[in-house]
Amino acid sequence: RFFKLVACNVGDPQKGKFMEVLGSYAPTVKTNVKEIRLRFSRCKFWLGAGATCSRMGQDVLSMSGLIPPPPPIHGRRTAGHYQRLHDIAEKREQLHQAALEEYHAAGPIRGLGAR
């Protein structure tokens, strides 16, 4: 497979006309080598002009070091993510129980009864 990184208008078709070729990306599956060829000055120009990238374009530009890597898409989680969520939920439950105990220990508060 071979991909071109191009600058185009938002309204243009995906495989239609484009204004400028900014580079190419050729991932080789058998050797696990990724060949990236970019015109850095033109990429910087278009990014500075306010151009936005597709997800694949962001990945290619981040692999080349031109932009910081994008955040992971939903579904991919870092190691220990679910354990941290479990710990946070456990701590919230403990705080909730402590707040309930404090509320009940204070006794009825005047003016807060149900009507």
Buried (B, 14 or more C-beta within 10 A) or exposed (E): EEBEBBBBEEEEEEEEEBEEEBBBBEBEEEEEEEEBEBBEEBBEBBBEEEBEBEEEBBBBBBBBEBBEEEEEEEEEEEEEEEEEEEEEEEEEEEEEEEEEEEEEEEEEEEEEEEE
